[in-house]
Amino acid sequence: MNVALRKPMSLAEFLEWEKRQPIRYEFDGVAPQAMTGGTAGHADIQANLAAALRTRLRGKPCRFYGSDLKIQVAGDHIRYPDGIVVCTPVERTATIVHDPVVIFEVLSPSTASTDRIVKAREYQAKDSVQRYVMLEQDRVGATVYARAGDRWTFDILPDGAILAMPEIGVEFALAELYEGLVFEPRDDADDRPPGETVS
């Protein structure tokens, strides 16, 4: 049986092809990956993130951008994070940001493993990135990676925590990003593997 092998697409070919597409695509260095639609909760968290950062960054050299701008990461991959903070000038007509300082992703069931592993590695390999914040969608919480010299620290923020981003001079209560959202009560058992019991 013959299997047709698809020729890998170059970054230049992808960028030219993407201009003609009605929807957004990420690029894994080989082929385009269609971006799926989000939920109302996802959109609310993104909107709260934009409001929190745009207000606090007003008059400072850094700017917040939402998911309309893409970034180029390791291996000529292209990603559309849910939010980025850039502290260098960005051309008005730019579609790619080359030096994000802070990157945000709102986790969803379909993308969580990619966000936690694949994108974390890609973002950490980008020299300009100082902090990568993954926001939970089904509860107040975040996983934060921060650059500390040539290594990365890891922190899990629960409800009631402060999200501090000293590289951009901003901090606020994590709960602010979840304003207007109501979550079902959770039992800690929800986080245990199937079959595991508490003694």
N, C-alpha and C positions, 0 to 999 in steps of 0.2 A: 504494500500500500504506500503510495506516495503522499507525503505531507508537504503542503506548500509552506515554505518558510518566508515569513514576512521580513523584508529588508528593514533594518533599523533606521529610524528617522533621525536626522541630525537636529541639533538645537535650532539652527537657522531655518531648516525646513519646517520644523514644528511652529516656530514663531510666525512664519509666513502663512502656513496653513491655518493657524489659530485665528488670524485676523478675519478669515472668511466664515468662521463658525458662529452660529447663533447662540451657543452656550459656551461656558468656560471649560477648559481642559487643563489638567496638570500634565506634566511630562516627566516620565521616569528615566529619561536618558535613552529610551528605545522607541516608545510609542506613547501616543496621547491616552490619558485616562479621564473619562468624562466625570465631571463633578456632579454629585447628586444633590437634590434639593434638601433643605433643612426643615426643622419643625418651628412652630411658633415660639417654643421655649428657647431654642437656639437663637432665633432672631432677637428675642427680648434680651438675652444675655449680651449679644453683640451690640445692641443699641445702648444698653446700660454701660458697657465698656467704653464705647465711643463718647458718651456723655461724660463719664467720669474722667477720662483722659484729656479730652479736648478742653474741658474747663480748667483742669490743673496745669496743662501745658501752655495755656495762653500767655504770651509774652516771653516764653522761653524759646531756646533754639531748637527744641525737639518738637516733632509733629506726629500725631496719630493718624493712621490710615486704616480703613476697613478692608474688606476682602475683595475690593475691586482691583487692587494692584497686586502684581505677582512679584516673587523674588526668585533669583537664580541661586541655587545652592550647589553642593558638591556633585560632581559628575554631570554637569550641565542639566541637572534636574530643575524643573520649574514648579513652584508651589504657590498656592493662593491661601496664605494664612487668614484666619478670621480677624486678625488685627496685627498691626506692626507699629512700632515707634521708630522713627528715623531722626537722627540729630545732625544730618548734613542736608544742604539744599537739594530739593527735588524739582526737576524741570516740570513746568505746568503740563506739558504734553507727554510726560513719561508714563510708560505702562509697566516698566520693571524698576524695582527698587533694589539697588545693589548692596547697600550697607545698613540693614536693619539692626537696631540695638536690642530691642525687646520684641519677642514674637509671642502671639497668643493663638491658641487653638481651643475651640469649644468642642469637647468630646461628644461623640455620638456612637451608638452601638456599631454602626457600619464602618466607622473610621478609627475607633479608639486604638486598636492594635497598631495601625499605621502611624497614628499620631504619637503614641507612646514609645515606639521602637524605631521605625524607619525615619520618620521626620525628626525625632529627637537626635538621632545620629547625624542627619544632614545639617540641622541647625547648629549643633555643637561644632561641626567641622567648619562653619563659616566664621571667620575671624572677628567680624564686627558684632556678632551676636553675644550679648552679655547675660541674657536671661530668656528662658523659654517657659511660658506659663500655660499649663493645660487646665482648663476650667471644666469641672464636672457639669453635666447638663441635668442630671436627675436629683441633685442635692447641692447644697452649698459646700464647695470644696475645691481645692486646686492642688495640682502637683507642680512644683517649681524647680527647674534646674537653673543654677547660676554659675557663671564662670568665676573661678578663683585661681588666678594665675594660669597654670597649664593643666588644671584639673577642673572638674565640675562638682558642685555640691547638689544635694537633692533634699527637698523638703516637701512634706505633705501638710497643707493648710486645711484645718477643719472650720466648720461654722464658728464664727466669733473671732477668727484670726484677722490679722492685718496683713495686707499684701503690700510689702515694701519693695520699692524699685529704686535703690539709691543711685543707680547709673543715670536715671533721668530725673532724680530729685522729687519723686512722687511716692506717696503711700496713702492707702485708704482701707476702710473695712471691706473685707472680701464680700460680705453680705450685700454691699451696695450694688454689686454686679447682678444680684438676684432679686432686686427690688421688683415687686409686682408679681412674682412667681410664687405659687403655692405648691408644696410638695406633699406627697402622701407620707404618713408616718412610716419610718423604717425600723426594722428590728436588726440588731447586729448580726443575726443569723443570715440575713440576706447576703452578707459578705463572706460567709464561710463556704468552702467547697461542698458539693453535694455529699451527703453521708457523714460529714463531720459533726460530732455532737459536743456539747459543752459538759464538762464533768464538774 
